[in-house]
Amino acid sequence: MEHLIAMAPQGGGSANLISTLIMFGAIFLIFYFMIIRPQQKRAKQREKMLSNMQKGDKVVTSGGLHGTIAGLDEKTVLLQVGDNIKMKFEKSAIASVISSKEGS
């Protein structure tokens, strides 16, 4: 009888382990669908936006500067911000494309 009482908590311990693993799995799934997946989706959209930029597109930089793309390189963008004023930026500095040459 004493042996049965001593063995009872061990069975409860494995049930606690399984429920703990299920809880960690559920938390991981919540993090994946609420944080990781949307972030990956935004990164893909940004990469697509940067790769589809063309000369003549109107853009805004991450610093808030508005300009029109006057030239494109592999990693840089030449923006015309005024009459005869052109500035070179990294492509990663482009925050958004306001209007596209194709859409206008």
C-alpha positions, 0 to 999 in steps of 0.5 A: 500500500505504501508503494502505491502511494509513493508511485501516484505522484509520478503519474501526475508528473508526466501529465504535468509535463505533457500539459506544459509541453502543450502550453508551450506549443500553443504559446509558440503558435500564437507568437508565430501567427500574431508576430512572426508571420505578419512581420515576414509578410511586411518584409516581402511587401517592402522587398517587392516595393523596392525592386519594382521602383522605376525612374520617374516614381515619386517616393518618400524617404525614411527621413521624410524627404519627398522626391522623384527617382532620377536614376537607379543603381543596384543599391542606390537611388538618385532622387530629384528633390528640386530644380537641378537638385539631385541627392543619392540615397540607399534603396533601403532609405526609401520608406514608400512609393507615393505614385508610380510612373505607370499609374500616372 
